[in-house]
Amino acid sequence: MAYKNKAYVKDQNLILSAAQTLPNATSADSTNTVMYGGNTAGKIKIVVKAASAVAIANGQYLTIVASYGATSSPTDTLDKTLLHKGNVSYAAGETICEEIIPDSLPDTYKYVKLTYTTTANESTETVNAFVALT
């Protein structure tokens, strides 16, 4: 029988956001850009959790996009969104989304950052985000 531990070992260098405030009807990048080291073999993922209660009203949206690149200013979003949801709520500590970093990225892509976009004032809500092994 397998046991799945929901705890993560976190390295300070792999934290994208630590209790980062969500933006007020605009976009904001994660506090940090993480160097995850390149080809992941499908074994590394991005995890975003609610640091405080997060509630997105009906008709409003929270969008989270990861950007990858070869420098500490990554810009390639892979034309993909990690999360685009409205009319949802998360208690503090709940997982908002998880995404395995694609193994198909170029070997030179070693950096990732997140961009949070909101359509309403979510500035009283905070998130944690980090890179972890799967």
N, CA, C and O atoms as CSV, one atom per row, in Angstrom:
chain,resi,resn,atom,element,x,y,z
A,1,MET,N,N,0.838,-1.165,0.000
A,1,MET,CA,C,0.000,0.000,0.000
A,1,MET,C,C,0.889,1.236,0.000
A,1,MET,O,O,1.859,1.318,0.754
A,2,ALA,N,N,0.552,2.185,-0.845
A,2,ALA,CA,C,1.327,3.422,-0.951
A,2,ALA,C,C,0.740,4.483,-0.032
A,2,ALA,O,O,-0.467,4.516,0.206
A,3,TYR,N,N,1.590,5.334,0.472
A,3,TYR,CA,C,1.163,6.443,1.323
A,3,TYR,C,C,1.603,7.739,0.681
A,3,TYR,O,O,2.783,7.930,0.385
A,4,LYS,N,N,0.656,8.622,0.468
A,4,LYS,CA,C,0.994,9.901,-0.145
A,4,LYS,C,C,1.044,10.967,0.935
A,4,LYS,O,O,0.023,11.293,1.541
A,5,ASN,N,N,2.208,11.499,1.169
A,5,ASN,CA,C,2.382,12.548,2.165
A,5,ASN,C,C,2.076,13.881,1.515
A,5,ASN,O,O,2.663,14.213,0.485
A,6,LYS,N,N,1.173,14.651,2.093
A,6,LYS,CA,C,0.776,15.928,1.510
A,6,LYS,C,C,1.679,17.063,1.968
A,6,LYS,O,O,1.450,18.214,1.598
A,7,ALA,N,N,2.694,16.768,2.760
A,7,ALA,CA,C,3.639,17.802,3.198
A,7,ALA,C,C,4.742,17.929,2.152
A,7,ALA,O,O,5.041,16.981,1.426
A,8,TYR,N,N,5.330,19.094,2.091
A,8,TYR,CA,C,6.409,19.335,1.142
A,8,TYR,C,C,7.633,19.826,1.893
A,8,TYR,O,O,7.520,20.601,2.843
A,9,VAL,N,N,8.801,19.375,1.465
A,9,VAL,CA,C,10.039,19.938,1.968
A,9,VAL,C,C,10.337,21.135,1.095
A,9,VAL,O,O,10.433,21.012,-0.126
A,10,LYS,N,N,10.484,22.299,1.720
A,10,LYS,CA,C,10.659,23.513,0.933
A,10,LYS,C,C,12.058,24.088,1.148
A,10,LYS,O,O,12.529,24.222,2.277
A,11,ASP,N,N,12.686,24.415,0.065
A,11,ASP,CA,C,13.977,25.093,0.079
A,11,ASP,C,C,13.697,26.566,-0.182
A,11,ASP,O,O,12.952,26.899,-1.104
A,12,GLN,N,N,14.273,27.437,0.604
A,12,GLN,CA,C,14.056,28.881,0.448
A,12,GLN,C,C,14.294,29.332,-0.989
A,12,GLN,O,O,13.637,30.258,-1.466
A,13,ASN,N,N,15.221,28.690,-1.674
A,13,ASN,CA,C,15.540,29.078,-3.042
A,13,ASN,C,C,14.480,28.638,-4.057
A,13,ASN,O,O,14.547,29.026,-5.224
A,14,LEU,N,N,13.510,27.840,-3.629
A,14,LEU,CA,C,12.476,27.341,-4.532
A,14,LEU,C,C,11.113,27.977,-4.261
A,14,LEU,O,O,10.101,27.518,-4.789
A,15,ILE,N,N,11.080,29.025,-3.448
A,15,ILE,CA,C,9.831,29.706,-3.129
A,15,ILE,C,C,9.575,30.819,-4.131
A,15,ILE,O,O,10.382,31.737,-4.280
A,16,LEU,N,N,8.445,30.727,-4.813
A,16,LEU,CA,C,8.031,31.757,-5.766
A,16,LEU,C,C,7.319,32.905,-5.047
A,16,LEU,O,O,7.561,34.074,-5.349
A,17,SER,N,N,6.448,32.574,-4.101
A,17,SER,CA,C,5.671,33.566,-3.353
A,17,SER,C,C,5.510,33.085,-1.924
A,17,SER,O,O,5.178,31.923,-1.690
A,18,ALA,N,N,5.744,33.970,-0.970
A,18,ALA,CA,C,5.539,33.659,0.446
A,18,ALA,C,C,4.543,34.661,1.007
A,18,ALA,O,O,4.875,35.825,1.229
A,19,ALA,N,N,3.329,34.203,1.233
A,19,ALA,CA,C,2.236,35.072,1.706
A,19,ALA,C,C,2.143,36.330,0.844
A,19,ALA,O,O,1.983,37.438,1.356
A,20,GLN,N,N,2.244,36.142,-0.462
A,20,GLN,CA,C,2.189,37.272,-1.393
A,20,GLN,C,C,0.746,37.727,-1.582
A,20,GLN,O,O,-0.152,36.915,-1.804
A,21,THR,N,N,0.542,39.027,-1.492
A,21,THR,CA,C,-0.780,39.613,-1.677
A,21,THR,C,C,-1.184,39.536,-3.141
A,21,THR,O,O,-0.402,39.865,-4.033
A,22,LEU,N,N,-2.416,39.096,-3.377
A,22,LEU,CA,C,-2.940,39.087,-4.743
A,22,LEU,C,C,-3.208,40.520,-5.188
A,22,LEU,O,O,-3.446,41.385,-4.344
A,23,PRO,N,N,-3.174,40.793,-6.483
A,23,PRO,CA,C,-3.330,42.168,-6.969
A,23,PRO,C,C,-4.775,42.671,-6.944
A,23,PRO,O,O,-5.726,41.900,-6.811
A,24,ASN,N,N,-4.899,43.974,-7.076
A,24,ASN,CA,C,-6.190,44.660,-7.125
A,24,ASN,C,C,-6.580,44.887,-8.579
A,24,ASN,O,O,-6.230,45.910,-9.167
A,25,ALA,N,N,-7.307,43.929,-9.161
A,25,ALA,CA,C,-7.819,44.034,-10.536
A,25,ALA,C,C,-6.728,44.365,-11.553
A,25,ALA,O,O,-6.913,45.210,-12.428
A,26,THR,N,N,-5.599,43.691,-11.422
A,26,THR,CA,C,-4.466,43.881,-12.331
A,26,THR,C,C,-3.610,42.612,-12.280
A,26,THR,O,O,-4.063,41.570,-11.808
A,27,SER,N,N,-2.385,42.707,-12.765
A,27,SER,CA,C,-1.452,41.576,-12.749
A,27,SER,C,C,-0.245,41.896,-11.885
A,27,SER,O,O,0.170,43.048,-11.768
A,28,ALA,N,N,0.308,40.849,-11.281
A,28,ALA,CA,C,1.537,40.984,-10.497
A,28,ALA,C,C,2.340,39.702,-10.626
A,28,ALA,O,O,1.784,38.604,-10.587
A,29,ASP,N,N,3.648,39.845,-10.781
A,29,ASP,CA,C,4.527,38.679,-10.853
A,29,ASP,C,C,4.803,38.151,-9.451
A,29,ASP,O,O,4.704,38.880,-8.464
A,30,SER,N,N,5.149,36.872,-9.386
A,30,SER,CA,C,5.546,36.284,-8.110
A,30,SER,C,C,6.735,37.065,-7.555
A,30,SER,O,O,7.524,37.643,-8.302
A,31,THR,N,N,6.841,37.067,-6.252
A,31,THR,CA,C,7.916,37.812,-5.590
A,31,THR,C,C,9.285,37.361,-6.079
A,31,THR,O,O,10.202,38.171,-6.217
A,32,ASN,N,N,9.415,36.074,-6.338
A,32,ASN,CA,C,10.704,35.509,-6.743
A,32,ASN,C,C,10.602,34.766,-8.072
A,32,ASN,O,O,9.547,34.248,-8.436
A,33,THR,N,N,11.711,34.728,-8.777
A,33,THR,CA,C,11.896,33.853,-9.928
A,33,THR,C,C,12.764,32.706,-9.432
A,33,THR,O,O,13.771,32.938,-8.763
A,34,VAL,N,N,12.393,31.493,-9.747
A,34,VAL,CA,C,13.108,30.324,-9.244
A,34,VAL,C,C,13.928,29.693,-10.352
A,34,VAL,O,O,13.449,29.517,-11.472
A,35,MET,N,N,15.173,29.351,-10.029
A,35,MET,CA,C,16.005,28.551,-10.934
A,35,MET,C,C,15.816,27.096,-10.513
A,35,MET,O,O,16.327,26.665,-9.479
A,36,TYR,N,N,15.075,26.347,-11.328
A,36,TYR,CA,C,14.769,24.954,-10.984
A,36,TYR,C,C,15.750,23.977,-11.598
A,36,TYR,O,O,15.712,22.791,-11.271
A,37,GLY,N,N,16.619,24.433,-12.469
A,37,GLY,CA,C,17.718,23.609,-12.946
A,37,GLY,C,C,17.618,23.000,-14.317
A,37,GLY,O,O,18.543,22.299,-14.728
A,38,GLY,N,N,16.557,23.223,-15.043
A,38,GLY,CA,C,16.486,22.698,-16.401
A,38,GLY,C,C,15.642,21.455,-16.517
A,38,GLY,O,O,14.670,21.297,-15.778
A,39,ASN,N,N,15.992,20.569,-17.428
A,39,ASN,CA,C,15.185,19.397,-17.739
A,39,ASN,C,C,14.723,18.697,-16.464
A,39,ASN,O,O,15.538,18.316,-15.624
A,40,THR,N,N,13.413,18.534,-16.333
A,40,THR,CA,C,12.830,18.045,-15.089
A,40,THR,C,C,12.482,16.565,-15.098
A,40,THR,O,O,12.207,15.984,-14.048
A,41,ALA,N,N,12.492,15.955,-16.270
A,41,ALA,CA,C,12.087,14.549,-16.416
A,41,ALA,C,C,10.693,14.328,-15.830
A,41,ALA,O,O,10.355,13.219,-15.417
A,42,GLY,N,N,9.886,15.393,-15.796
A,42,GLY,CA,C,8.530,15.287,-15.277
A,42,GLY,C,C,8.453,15.098,-13.777
A,42,GLY,O,O,7.427,14.649,-13.266
A,43,LYS,N,N,9.512,15.429,-13.060
A,43,LYS,CA,C,9.585,15.170,-11.612
A,43,LYS,C,C,9.510,16.421,-10.756
A,43,LYS,O,O,9.643,16.337,-9.535
A,44,ILE,N,N,9.301,17.579,-11.369
A,44,ILE,CA,C,9.237,18.829,-10.605
A,44,ILE,C,C,7.922,19.524,-10.923
A,44,ILE,O,O,7.487,19.548,-12.075
A,45,LYS,N,N,7.287,20.093,-9.896
A,45,LYS,CA,C,6.024,20.771,-10.117
A,45,LYS,C,C,5.967,22.104,-9.391
A,45,LYS,O,O,6.728,22.367,-8.460
A,46,ILE,N,N,5.040,22.935,-9.848
A,46,ILE,CA,C,4.725,24.201,-9.207
A,46,ILE,C,C,3.489,23.956,-8.351
A,46,ILE,O,O,2.528,23.336,-8.807
A,47,VAL,N,N,3.511,24.438,-7.122
A,47,VAL,CA,C,2.379,24.306,-6.220
A,47,VAL,C,C,1.988,25.704,-5.748
A,47,VAL,O,O,2.840,26.475,-5.306
A,48,VAL,N,N,0.698,26.031,-5.842
A,48,VAL,CA,C,0.180,27.309,-5.343
A,48,VAL,C,C,-0.866,26.988,-4.287
A,48,VAL,O,O,-1.808,26.239,-4.546
A,49,LYS,N,N,-0.696,27.561,-3.083
A,49,LYS,CA,C,-1.611,27.330,-1.969
A,49,LYS,C,C,-2.125,28.657,-1.439
A,49,LYS,O,O,-1.458,29.685,-1.550
A,50,ALA,N,N,-3.308,28.624,-0.866
A,50,ALA,CA,C,-3.855,29.808,-0.216
A,50,ALA,C,C,-3.109,30.011,1.102
A,50,ALA,O,O,-3.057,29.099,1.928
A,51,ALA,N,N,-2.538,31.186,1.305
A,51,ALA,CA,C,-1.888,31.502,2.580
A,51,ALA,C,C,-2.929,32.034,3.561
A,51,ALA,O,O,-2.835,31.806,4.767
A,52,SER,N,N,-3.917,32.741,3.032
A,52,SER,CA,C,-5.091,33.180,3.786
A,52,SER,C,C,-6.300,32.654,3.021
A,52,SER,O,O,-6.145,32.066,1.951
A,53,ALA,N,N,-7.477,32.854,3.546
A,53,ALA,CA,C,-8.664,32.469,2.788
A,53,ALA,C,C,-8.692,33.283,1.491
A,53,ALA,O,O,-8.456,34.491,1.504
A,54,VAL,N,N,-8.979,32.618,0.386
A,54,VAL,CA,C,-9.061,33.266,-0.925
A,54,VAL,C,C,-10.456,32.983,-1.480
A,54,VAL,O,O,-10.862,31.827,-1.595
A,55,ALA,N,N,-11.187,34.049,-1.824
A,55,ALA,CA,C,-12.532,33.891,-2.375
A,55,ALA,C,C,-12.654,34.751,-3.629
A,55,ALA,O,O,-12.503,35.971,-3.577
A,56,ILE,N,N,-12.925,34.105,-4.743
A,56,ILE,CA,C,-13.111,34.793,-6.015
A,56,ILE,C,C,-14.610,34.797,-6.313
A,56,ILE,O,O,-15.223,33.740,-6.460
A,57,ALA,N,N,-15.185,35.978,-6.400
A,57,ALA,CA,C,-16.633,36.118,-6.558
A,57,ALA,C,C,-17.107,35.641,-7.927
A,57,ALA,O,O,-16.326,35.531,-8.873
A,58,ASN,N,N,-18.394,35.364,-8.007
A,58,ASN,CA,C,-19.017,34.997,-9.272
A,58,ASN,C,C,-18.843,36.143,-10.274
A,58,ASN,O,O,-19.118,37.299,-9.949
A,59,GLY,N,N,-18.399,35.833,-11.462
A,59,GLY,CA,C,-18.172,36.854,-12.487
A,59,GLY,C,C,-16.790,37.471,-12.433
A,59,GLY,O,O,-16.443,38.265,-13.308
A,60,GLN,N,N,-15.986,37.132,-11.430
A,60,GLN,CA,C,-14.608,37.615,-11.307
A,60,GLN,C,C,-13.669,36.426,-11.494
A,60,GLN,O,O,-14.091,35.272,-11.406
A,61,TYR,N,N,-12.385,36.717,-11.753
A,61,TYR,CA,C,-11.454,35.637,-12.047
A,61,TYR,C,C,-10.092,35.845,-11.410
A,61,TYR,O,O,-9.622,36.968,-11.232
A,62,LEU,N,N,-9.473,34.710,-11.072
A,62,LEU,CA,C,-8.066,34.643,-10.690
A,62,LEU,C,C,-7.404,33.795,-11.763
A,62,LEU,O,O,-7.817,32.661,-12.010
A,63,THR,N,N,-6.382,34.340,-12.397
A,63,THR,CA,C,-5.637,33.623,-13.426
A,63,THR,C,C,-4.187,33.533,-12.971
A,63,THR,O,O,-3.606,34.523,-12.526
A,64,ILE,N,N,-3.603,32.338,-13.084
A,64,ILE,CA,C,-2.198,32.126,-12.735
A,64,ILE,C,C,-1.501,31.537,-13.952
A,64,ILE,O,O,-1.921,30.511,-14.487
A,65,VAL,N,N,-0.432,32.197,-14.382
A,65,VAL,CA,C,0.329,31.768,-15.557
A,65,VAL,C,C,1.796,31.622,-15.163
A,65,VAL,O,O,2.348,32.489,-14.486
A,66,ALA,N,N,2.422,30.537,-15.581
A,66,ALA,CA,C,3.858,30.330,-15.370
A,66,ALA,C,C,4.609,30.769,-16.616
A,66,ALA,O,O,4.184,30.495,-17.738
A,67,SER,N,N,5.725,31.450,-16.413
A,67,SER,CA,C,6.614,31.840,-17.519
A,67,SER,C,C,7.952,31.148,-17.310
A,67,SER,O,O,8.483,31.119,-16.200
A,68,TYR,N,N,8.486,30.595,-18.382
A,68,TYR,CA,C,9.746,29.868,-18.348
A,68,TYR,C,C,10.758,30.562,-19.235
A,68,TYR,O,O,10.391,31.292,-20.156
A,69,GLY,N,N,12.055,30.333,-18.954
A,69,GLY,CA,C,13.078,30.909,-19.812
A,69,GLY,C,C,14.486,30.532,-19.403
A,69,GLY,O,O,14.707,29.848,-18.403
A,70,ALA,N,N,15.427,30.995,-20.198
A,70,ALA,CA,C,16.841,30.693,-19.993
A,70,ALA,C,C,17.534,31.715,-19.102
A,70,ALA,O,O,18.686,31.521,-18.715
A,71,THR,N,N,16.834,32.810,-18.771
A,71,THR,CA,C,17.422,33.843,-17.916
A,71,THR,C,C,16.514,34.082,-16.714
A,71,THR,O,O,15.425,33.513,-16.634
A,72,SER,N,N,16.951,34.905,-15.797
A,72,SER,CA,C,16.160,35.193,-14.602
A,72,SER,C,C,14.973,36.110,-14.887
A,72,SER,O,O,14.282,36.537,-13.962
A,73,SER,N,N,14.737,36.411,-16.157
A,73,SER,CA,C,13.547,37.161,-16.586
A,73,SER,C,C,12.775,36.323,-17.612
A,73,SER,O,O,12.704,36.697,-18.783
A,74,PRO,N,N,12.197,35.196,-17.184
A,74,PRO,CA,C,11.533,34.294,-18.124
A,74,PRO,C,C,10.266,34.900,-18.713
A,74,PRO,O,O,9.542,35.623,-18.028
A,75,THR,N,N,9.997,34.604,-19.992
A,75,THR,CA,C,8.838,35.189,-20.669
A,75,THR,C,C,7.984,34.185,-21.432
A,75,THR,O,O,6.889,34.539,-21.869
A,76,ASP,N,N,8.437,32.955,-21.610
A,76,ASP,CA,C,7.701,31.976,-22.413
A,76,ASP,C,C,6.609,31.332,-21.568
A,76,ASP,O,O,6.905,30.557,-20.658
A,77,THR,N,N,5.350,31.645,-21.859
A,77,THR,CA,C,4.216,31.101,-21.102
A,77,THR,C,C,3.723,29.768,-21.658
A,77,THR,O,O,2.812,29.163,-21.093
A,78,LEU,N,N,4.304,29.314,-22.740
A,78,LEU,CA,C,3.906,28.073,-23.408
A,78,LEU,C,C,2.444,28.130,-23.855
A,78,LEU,O,O,1.818,27.098,-24.099
A,79,ASP,N,N,1.909,29.354,-23.960
A,79,ASP,CA,C,0.503,29.552,-24.334
A,79,ASP,C,C,-0.424,28.723,-23.461
A,79,ASP,O,O,-1.396,28.144,-23.947
A,80,LYS,N,N,-0.116,28.669,-22.160
A,80,LYS,CA,C,-0.869,27.822,-21.249
A,80,LYS,C,C,-1.129,28.571,-19.943
A,80,LYS,O,O,-0.293,29.346,-19.480
A,81,THR,N,N,-2.288,28.329,-19.366
A,81,THR,CA,C,-2.669,28.926,-18.094
A,81,THR,C,C,-2.756,27.827,-17.040
A,81,THR,O,O,-3.363,26.786,-17.288
A,82,LEU,N,N,-2.157,28.044,-15.862
A,82,LEU,CA,C,-2.243,27.057,-14.789
A,82,LEU,C,C,-3.628,27.064,-14.161
A,82,LEU,O,O,-4.171,26.012,-13.822
A,83,LEU,N,N,-4.196,28.255,-14.007
A,83,LEU,CA,C,-5.511,28.377,-13.375
A,83,LEU,C,C,-6.231,29.582,-13.944
A,83,LEU,O,O,-5.632,30.640,-14.134
A,84,HIS,N,N,-7.516,29.422,-14.215
A,84,HIS,CA,C,-8.391,30.531,-14.603
A,84,HIS,C,C,-9.765,30.181,-14.041
A,84,HIS,O,O,-10.547,29.471,-14.673
A,85,LYS,N,N,-10.047,30.696,-12.834
A,85,LYS,CA,C,-11.275,30.311,-12.157
A,85,LYS,C,C,-11.948,31.512,-11.530
A,85,LYS,O,O,-11.299,32.469,-11.109
A,86,GLY,N,N,-13.254,31.438,-11.480
A,86,GLY,CA,C,-14.084,32.390,-10.761
A,86,GLY,C,C,-15.097,31.632,-9.935
A,86,GLY,O,O,-15.297,30.432,-10.124
A,87,ASN,N,N,-15.736,32.337,-9.017
A,87,ASN,CA,C,-16.748,31.757,-8.151
A,87,ASN,C,C,-16.203,30.542,-7.396
A,87,ASN,O,O,-16.835,29.486,-7.364
A,88,VAL,N,N,-15.022,30.704,-6.790
A,88,VAL,CA,C,-14.397,29.644,-6.001
A,88,VAL,C,C,-13.861,30.237,-4.701
A,88,VAL,O,O,-13.638,31.443,-4.588
A,89,SER,N,N,-13.664,29.370,-3.743
A,89,SER,CA,C,-13.023,29.821,-2.500
A,89,SER,C,C,-12.110,28.723,-1.985
A,89,SER,O,O,-12.356,27.534,-2.187
A,90,TYR,N,N,-11.057,29.149,-1.319
A,90,TYR,CA,C,-10.066,28.248,-0.754
A,90,TYR,C,C,-9.793,28.684,0.677
A,90,TYR,O,O,-9.619,29.873,0.947
A,91,ALA,N,N,-9.755,27.728,1.590
A,91,ALA,CA,C,-9.377,28.023,2.966
A,91,ALA,C,C,-7.857,28.133,3.033
A,91,ALA,O,O,-7.150,27.601,2.177
A,92,ALA,N,N,-7.367,28.822,4.046
A,92,ALA,CA,C,-5.913,28.922,4.236
A,92,ALA,C,C,-5.312,27.520,4.274
A,92,ALA,O,O,-5.796,26.649,4.997
A,93,GLY,N,N,-4.260,27.310,3.497
A,93,GLY,CA,C,-3.586,26.019,3.439
A,93,GLY,C,C,-4.057,25.115,2.316
A,93,GLY,O,O,-3.381,24.139,1.994
A,94,GLU,N,N,-5.204,25.414,1.710
A,94,GLU,CA,C,-5.693,24.579,0.614
A,94,GLU,C,C,-4.893,24.830,-0.656
A,94,GLU,O,O,-4.413,25.938,-0.896
A,95,THR,N,N,-4.757,23.788,-1.464
A,95,THR,CA,C,-4.059,23.899,-2.737
A,95,THR,C,C,-4.977,24.551,-3.764
A,95,THR,O,O,-6.101,24.101,-3.988
A,96,ILE,N,N,-4.479,25.617,-4.383
A,96,ILE,CA,C,-5.217,26.302,-5.445
A,96,ILE,C,C,-4.964,25.595,-6.769
A,96,ILE,O,O,-5.901,25.325,-7.521
A,97,CYS,N,N,-3.702,25.297,-7.056
A,97,CYS,CA,C,-3.380,24.533,-8.262
A,97,CYS,C,C,-1.983,23.941,-8.146
A,97,CYS,O,O,-1.145,24.419,-7.382
A,98,GLU,N,N,-1.755,22.888,-8.924
A,98,GLU,CA,C,-0.448,22.241,-9.061
A,98,GLU,C,C,-0.223,21.993,-10.540
A,98,GLU,O,O,-1.168,21.709,-11.276
A,99,GLU,N,N,1.013,22.096,-10.975
A,99,GLU,CA,C,1.325,21.872,-12.390
A,99,GLU,C,C,2.728,21.280,-12.502
A,99,GLU,O,O,3.692,21.851,-11.992
A,100,ILE,N,N,2.833,20.150,-13.161
A,100,ILE,CA,C,4.155,19.567,-13.414
A,100,ILE,C,C,4.855,20.403,-14.470
A,100,ILE,O,O,4.275,20.715,-15.510
A,101,ILE,N,N,6.094,20.763,-14.203
A,101,ILE,CA,C,6.872,21.522,-15.187
A,101,ILE,C,C,7.145,20.587,-16.363
A,101,ILE,O,O,7.693,19.500,-16.178
A,102,PRO,N,N,6.766,21.003,-17.566
A,102,PRO,CA,C,6.886,20.109,-18.729
A,102,PRO,C,C,8.312,19.643,-18.984
A,102,PRO,O,O,9.263,20.421,-18.906
A,103,ASP,N,N,8.436,18.368,-19.287
A,103,ASP,CA,C,9.729,17.783,-19.630
A,103,ASP,C,C,10.166,18.201,-21.024
A,103,ASP,O,O,11.341,18.073,-21.368
A,104,SER,N,N,9.241,18.695,-21.827
A,104,SER,CA,C,9.531,19.038,-23.215
A,104,SER,C,C,10.153,20.427,-23.389
A,104,SER,O,O,10.425,20.840,-24.517
A,105,LEU,N,N,10.377,21.147,-22.298
A,105,LEU,CA,C,10.991,22.477,-22.417
A,105,LEU,C,C,12.430,22.357,-22.925
A,105,LEU,O,O,13.087,21.342,-22.694
A,106,PRO,N,N,12.916,23.385,-23.611
A,106,PRO,CA,C,14.322,23.358,-24.027
A,106,PRO,C,C,15.240,23.210,-22.813
A,106,PRO,O,O,14.927,23.715,-21.735
A,107,ASP,N,N,16.353,22.532,-22.979
A,107,ASP,CA,C,17.288,22.311,-21.866
A,107,ASP,C,C,17.822,23.611,-21.288
A,107,ASP,O,O,18.244,23.645,-20.132
A,108,THR,N,N,17.810,24.674,-22.068
A,108,THR,CA,C,18.313,25.959,-21.573
A,108,THR,C,C,17.321,26.657,-20.649
A,108,THR,O,O,17.698,27.583,-19.930
A,109,TYR,N,N,16.065,26.231,-20.655
A,109,TYR,CA,C,15.060,26.832,-19.769
A,109,TYR,C,C,15.289,26.317,-18.355
A,109,TYR,O,O,15.052,25.146,-18.060
A,110,LYS,N,N,15.752,27.206,-17.491
A,110,LYS,CA,C,16.069,26.826,-16.119
A,110,LYS,C,C,15.346,27.668,-15.090
A,110,LYS,O,O,15.476,27.428,-13.890
A,111,TYR,N,N,14.574,28.669,-15.552
A,111,TYR,CA,C,13.925,29.613,-14.646
A,111,TYR,C,C,12.416,29.614,-14.842
A,111,TYR,O,O,11.918,29.374,-15.942
A,112,VAL,N,N,11.690,29.892,-13.747
A,112,VAL,CA,C,10.242,30.018,-13.805
A,112,VAL,C,C,9.788,31.117,-12.852
A,112,VAL,O,O,10.367,31.315,-11.784
A,113,LYS,N,N,8.746,31.822,-13.260
A,113,LYS,CA,C,8.070,32.785,-12.388
A,113,LYS,C,C,6.580,32.642,-12.652
A,113,LYS,O,O,6.176,32.075,-13.668
A,114,LEU,N,N,5.765,33.152,-11.742
A,114,LEU,CA,C,4.322,33.140,-11.908
A,114,LEU,C,C,3.810,34.556,-12.086
A,114,LEU,O,O,4.421,35.510,-11.604
A,115,THR,N,N,2.696,34.692,-12.773
A,115,THR,CA,C,1.981,35.962,-12.864
A,115,THR,C,C,0.555,35.709,-12.403
A,115,THR,O,O,-0.147,34.842,-12.921
A,116,TYR,N,N,0.149,36.500,-11.406
A,116,TYR,CA,C,-1.213,36.424,-10.878
A,116,TYR,C,C,-2.007,37.583,-11.467
A,116,TYR,O,O,-1.556,38.728,-11.426
A,117,THR,N,N,-3.178,37.298,-12.012
A,117,THR,CA,C,-4.048,38.337,-12.554
A,117,THR,C,C,-5.419,38.184,-11.911
A,117,THR,O,O,-5.970,37.086,-11.845
A,118,THR,N,N,-5.962,39.305,-11.436
A,118,THR,CA,C,-7.306,39.292,-10.862
A,118,THR,C,C,-8.164,40.328,-11.580
A,118,THR,O,O,-7.655,41.323,-12.095
A,119,THR,N,N,-9.468,40.082,-11.606
A,119,THR,CA,C,-10.390,41.036,-12.221
A,119,THR,C,C,-11.133,41.851,-11.171
A,119,THR,O,O,-11.938,42.717,-11.513
A,120,ALA,N,N,-10.869,41.581,-9.896
A,120,ALA,CA,C,-11.469,42.338,-8.795
A,120,ALA,C,C,-10.374,42.642,-7.777
A,120,ALA,O,O,-9.233,42.206,-7.933
A,121,ASN,N,N,-10.725,43.385,-6.745
A,121,ASN,CA,C,-9.765,43.695,-5.697
A,121,ASN,C,C,-9.618,42.480,-4.780
A,121,ASN,O,O,-10.497,42.204,-3.964
A,122,GLU,N,N,-8.521,41.766,-4.916
A,122,GLU,CA,C,-8.240,40.589,-4.085
A,122,GLU,C,C,-7.069,40.886,-3.144
A,122,GLU,O,O,-6.425,39.960,-2.649
A,123,SER,N,N,-6.791,42.159,-2.896
A,123,SER,CA,C,-5.590,42.557,-2.164
A,123,SER,C,C,-5.632,42.237,-0.665
A,123,SER,O,O,-4.672,42.531,0.047
A,124,THR,N,N,-6.709,41.650,-0.179
A,124,THR,CA,C,-6.733,41.200,1.218
A,124,THR,C,C,-6.406,39.714,1.316
A,124,THR,O,O,-6.397,39.150,2.411
A,125,GLU,N,N,-6.139,39.083,0.186
A,125,GLU,CA,C,-5.892,37.651,0.142
A,125,GLU,C,C,-4.446,37.371,-0.264
A,125,GLU,O,O,-3.853,38.113,-1.046
A,126,THR,N,N,-3.891,36.287,0.282
A,126,THR,CA,C,-2.488,35.985,0.034
A,126,THR,C,C,-2.305,34.530,-0.402
A,126,THR,O,O,-3.106,33.654,-0.074
A,127,VAL,N,N,-1.220,34.304,-1.156
A,127,VAL,CA,C,-0.891,32.952,-1.633
A,127,VAL,C,C,0.566,32.615,-1.361
A,127,VAL,O,O,1.421,33.493,-1.245
A,128,ASN,N,N,0.819,31.329,-1.264
A,128,ASN,CA,C,2.172,30.778,-1.217
A,128,ASN,C,C,2.359,29.967,-2.488
A,128,ASN,O,O,1.432,29.284,-2.925
A,129,ALA,N,N,3.528,30.028,-3.082
A,129,ALA,CA,C,3.814,29.232,-4.275
A,129,ALA,C,C,5.271,28.784,-4.210
A,129,ALA,O,O,6.146,29.523,-3.759
A,130,PHE,N,N,5.510,27.564,-4.668
A,130,PHE,CA,C,6.873,27.037,-4.614
A,130,PHE,C,C,7.039,25.932,-5.648
A,130,PHE,O,O,6.062,25.424,-6.200
A,131,VAL,N,N,8.275,25.576,-5.897
A,131,VAL,CA,C,8.627,24.471,-6.788
A,131,VAL,C,C,8.985,23.295,-5.894
A,131,VAL,O,O,9.747,23.449,-4.940
A,132,ALA,N,N,8.433,22.106,-6.198
A,132,ALA,CA,C,8.659,20.926,-5.374
A,132,ALA,C,C,8.847,19.702,-6.259
A,132,ALA,O,O,8.461,19.700,-7.428
A,133,LEU,N,N,9.445,18.665,-5.689
A,133,LEU,CA,C,9.548,17.379,-6.390
A,133,LEU,C,C,8.202,16.691,-6.364
A,133,LEU,O,O,7.449,16.830,-5.399
A,134,THR,N,N,7.885,15.938,-7.431
A,134,THR,CA,C,6.617,15.209,-7.456
A,134,THR,C,C,6.729,13.931,-6.687
A,134,THR,O,O,5.759,13.179,-6.594
